[in-house]
Amino acid sequence: MTAAPPLPAGAVLVWGGAGHAKMLRPTLARLGRPVAAVVERDASRAAALPFPGARWLADEAAVRAWVADTGAAAAGVAFTLAIGGHNGAERCRLEDLLVGLGLQPLTLVHDRAWVADTAALAPGCQILPMAAVGEEAVLGRQCIVNTNASVDHECRLGEGVHVMPGATLAGCVTVGDHATIGSNATILPRVTIGAGCMVGAGAVVTHDLPPGTTAVGVPARPLPAPSAAAAPPSAQGA
Ligand SMILES: CC(C)(COP(=O)(O)OP(=O)(O)OC[C@H]1O[C@@H](n2cnc3c(N)ncnc32)[C@H](O)[C@@H]1OP(=O)(O)O)[C@@H](O)C(=O)NCCC(=O)NCCS
């Protein structure tokens, strides 16, 4: 068996090879971080990964083998998770997996985003173009503040929160772990969004939302939880 070629200095593994990865590409290039491998479960995307020359890895087993073969941990390889949507819990799970393999979470801030000097971003956060993170805001690991979204002063975001494009969190908003704020939604000052909540695109949230709520509209109202009859068989224990 031939030895794997040495990894370039500053090499990065990107998990996800679709649109979100493309949005991270300019920031990785500006930082001079070459993408050595891309994890993409959809084999149809393998031939057109957004990072030419990167090694395609199809699943977690392939990642483990690549890390072992290349000595990625000793080489200081970092990673970023290009997984948008309402997938904050999965991003945190993958961070645990990759940190366990010895890789390092990368924090990415686009050069046309603004992050206040007094804000605190935990490792693995992504701040995309034209996004703003205000004074004394605190973001947990693996948060995404997407294009043109804003997280204003003294907001508190748990881990794995996604603030989708154009959404606005007014001052002193609290968002629980793995919650997602849909595109162009607005959260009024001092409101608390519970863990795992999904706020629909364009909603205006005027009151606290309990954990796990999906809320839509202006003002936002909870969507009814799916009934047992409507749930898929696996959710009914079949
Ligand atoms: C809230 C959301 C998660 C609900 O998705 P869902 O559970 O699949 O819900 P459905 O599409 O079945 O819609 C359920 C009902 O809510 C309504 N609804 C869904 N999203 C809505 C929204 N954003 N605003 C107002 N009403 C909405 C639907 O019209 C439907 O109403 P009806 O039963 O009277 O026909 C989704 O619609 C949404 O807004 N996602 C955000 C997407 C986004 O911002 N993506 C950016 C990617 S970076």
The ligand as a MOL file (V3000), in Angstrom:
LIG
                    3D

  0  0  0     0  0            999 V3000
M  V30 BEGIN CTAB
M  V30 COUNTS 48 50 0 0 0
M  V30 BEGIN ATOM
M  V30 1 C -42.0670 26.8090 9.3170 0
M  V30 2 C -41.6440 25.6870 8.3930 0
M  V30 3 C -40.4090 24.9710 8.9900 0
M  V30 4 C -42.8250 24.7330 8.3510 0
M  V30 5 O -42.5220 23.6650 7.5240 0
M  V30 6 P -43.4770 22.3760 7.5500 0
M  V30 7 O -43.5050 21.7940 8.9260 0
M  V30 8 O -43.0480 21.5100 6.4180 0
M  V30 9 O -44.9250 22.9800 7.3450 0
M  V30 10 P -45.8630 22.9450 6.0500 0
M  V30 11 O -45.1340 23.4220 4.8420 0
M  V30 12 O -46.5250 21.6140 6.0330 0
M  V30 13 O -46.9350 24.0730 6.4320 0
M  V30 14 C -47.8670 23.9100 7.4890 0
M  V30 15 C -48.8000 25.1140 7.4870 0
M  V30 16 O -48.0620 26.2720 7.8970 0
M  V30 17 C -48.0610 27.2670 6.8470 0
M  V30 18 N -46.7070 27.8360 6.7950 0
M  V30 19 C -45.5450 27.1570 6.6210 0
M  V30 20 N -44.5000 27.9920 6.6760 0
M  V30 21 C -45.0110 29.2210 6.8690 0
M  V30 22 C -44.4370 30.4860 7.0220 0
M  V30 23 N -43.1100 30.6470 6.9990 0
M  V30 24 N -45.2510 31.5500 7.2510 0
M  V30 25 C -46.6070 31.3870 7.3040 0
M  V30 26 N -47.2180 30.1840 7.1710 0
M  V30 27 C -46.4250 29.1200 6.9640 0
M  V30 28 C -48.4360 26.5090 5.5690 0
M  V30 29 O -49.0470 27.3540 4.6440 0
M  V30 30 C -49.3630 25.4500 6.1130 0
M  V30 31 O -50.6100 26.0430 6.3450 0
M  V30 32 P -51.9770 25.2580 5.9640 0
M  V30 33 O -51.9690 24.0190 6.8170 0
M  V30 34 O -53.0490 26.2360 6.3100 0
M  V30 35 O -51.8650 24.9420 4.5090 0
M  V30 36 C -41.2390 26.1790 6.9660 0
M  V30 37 O -42.3710 26.4820 6.2030 0
M  V30 38 C -40.3370 27.4150 6.9970 0
M  V30 39 O -40.7640 28.5650 7.0560 0
M  V30 40 N -39.0090 27.1180 6.9520 0
M  V30 41 C -37.9740 28.1360 6.8810 0
M  V30 42 C -37.2390 27.9670 5.5600 0
M  V30 43 C -36.1270 28.9410 5.3740 0
M  V30 44 O -36.1430 30.0700 5.8510 0
M  V30 45 N -35.0950 28.4780 4.7080 0
M  V30 46 C -33.8720 29.2380 4.4900 0
M  V30 47 C -32.7490 28.2800 4.1700 0
M  V30 48 S -31.1490 29.0220 4.4310 0
M  V30 END ATOM
M  V30 BEGIN BOND
M  V30 1 1 1 2
M  V30 2 1 2 3
M  V30 3 1 2 4
M  V30 4 1 2 36
M  V30 5 1 4 5
M  V30 6 1 5 6
M  V30 7 2 6 7
M  V30 8 1 6 8
M  V30 9 1 6 9
M  V30 10 1 9 10
M  V30 11 2 10 11
M  V30 12 1 10 12
M  V30 13 1 10 13
M  V30 14 1 13 14
M  V30 15 1 14 15
M  V30 16 1 15 16
M  V30 17 1 15 30
M  V30 18 1 16 17
M  V30 19 1 17 18
M  V30 20 1 17 28
M  V30 21 1 18 19
M  V30 22 1 18 27
M  V30 23 2 19 20
M  V30 24 1 20 21
M  V30 25 1 21 22
M  V30 26 2 21 27
M  V30 27 1 22 23
M  V30 28 2 22 24
M  V30 29 1 24 25
M  V30 30 2 25 26
M  V30 31 1 26 27
M  V30 32 1 28 29
M  V30 33 1 28 30
M  V30 34 1 30 31
M  V30 35 1 31 32
M  V30 36 2 32 33
M  V30 37 1 32 34
M  V30 38 1 32 35
M  V30 39 1 36 37
M  V30 40 1 36 38
M  V30 41 2 38 39
M  V30 42 1 38 40
M  V30 43 1 40 41
M  V30 44 1 41 42
M  V30 45 1 42 43
M  V30 46 2 43 44
M  V30 47 1 43 45
M  V30 48 1 45 46
M  V30 49 1 46 47
M  V30 50 1 47 48
M  V30 END BOND
M  V30 END CTAB
M  END
